[in-house]
Amino acid sequence: MSTESARAFYQKVSTDEAFANQLRNADSDDQRFATIQAAGYDFTPEEWATVVDQIKQSNDQELSESQLEAVSGGLTTLPLGDGSVRALYGVVSSTELS
């Protein structure tokens, strides 16, 4: 897990519309999480927050629409099989859409 992975994920989601749509259109949080992992990303919520803060500080201007979409959506949690929960930031779950 690393901030480098979180930054790479941010770049991918904000520049690759097909990947962003794949995450948005996932049928479940499990599928969304599997897509993120299959793409090679692994980071903690703290690492994600650090990257978002760094990006905000480096931009003296407002975020673009794609940047806002990449970081919006609040917090979605993904229950893991071992009883723990993984946070997914910037991903809208199907329950948030209804």
C-alpha positions in Angstrom: 0.0 0.0 0.0 1.3 3.4 -0.8 0.6 7.0 -1.7 2.2 6.2 -5.1 -0.6 3.7 -5.7 -3.2 6.2 -4.6 -1.8 8.9 -6.9 -1.7 6.5 -9.8 -5.3 5.5 -9.2 -6.3 9.1 -9.1 -4.5 9.8 -12.4 -6.2 6.7 -14.0 -9.7 7.6 -12.8 -9.4 11.2 -13.8 -7.9 10.5 -17.3 -9.4 7.2 -18.3 -13.1 7.6 -18.9 -13.6 3.9 -19.6 -12.0 2.9 -16.3 -14.0 5.5 -14.4 -17.2 4.3 -16.1 -16.3 0.7 -15.3 -16.1 1.6 -11.6 -19.3 3.7 -11.7 -21.2 0.9 -13.5 -20.0 -2.0 -11.3 -22.9 -4.1 -10.1 -21.6 -4.3 -6.5 -18.9 -3.0 -4.2 -17.2 -6.4 -4.5 -17.0 -6.0 -8.3 -15.7 -2.4 -7.9 -13.1 -3.5 -5.4 -12.0 -6.4 -7.7 -11.7 -4.0 -10.6 -9.5 -1.7 -8.5 -7.3 -4.5 -7.3 -7.1 -6.1 -10.8 -5.8 -2.8 -12.1 -3.0 -3.0 -9.5 -4.0 -0.4 -7.0 -3.7 -0.8 -3.3 -3.8 2.0 -0.8 -5.3 2.9 2.6 -7.9 5.6 3.2 -5.2 7.7 4.9 -2.9 7.4 1.9 -5.8 8.4 -0.3 -6.5 11.4 1.9 -2.8 12.4 1.7 -2.8 12.3 -2.0 -6.0 14.3 -2.3 -4.6 17.0 0.0 -1.4 17.1 -2.0 -3.3 17.5 -5.2 -5.5 20.3 -3.7 -2.4 22.1 -2.4 -0.6 21.8 -5.8 -3.5 23.3 -7.7 -4.0 27.1 -7.2 -7.1 26.7 -9.2 -10.4 24.9 -8.9 -10.5 21.2 -9.7 -11.7 20.2 -13.2 -14.9 18.2 -13.7 -13.0 14.9 -14.1 -10.9 15.7 -11.0 -14.1 16.4 -9.0 -15.7 13.2 -10.2 -12.6 11.2 -9.2 -12.7 12.5 -5.6 -16.4 13.0 -5.1 -19.0 10.5 -3.9 -18.0 10.4 -0.3 -17.1 7.2 1.3 -18.2 3.8 0.2 -17.2 0.8 2.3 -16.5 -2.6 1.0 -17.0 -5.5 3.4 -14.2 -8.0 3.1 -14.6 -11.7 3.7 -12.6 -11.6 7.0 -15.1 -9.3 8.7 -13.1 -6.1 8.0 -14.2 -3.2 5.9 -12.2 -1.4 3.2 -13.0 2.2 2.4 -13.3 3.2 -1.3 -13.2 7.0 -1.9 -14.6 8.7 -4.9 -16.7 5.6 -5.9 -20.5 5.8 -5.8 -22.1 2.6 -4.6 -25.3 1.3 -6.1 -27.1 2.0 -2.8 -26.1 5.7 -2.9 -27.7 6.0 -6.4 -31.2 5.0 -5.2 
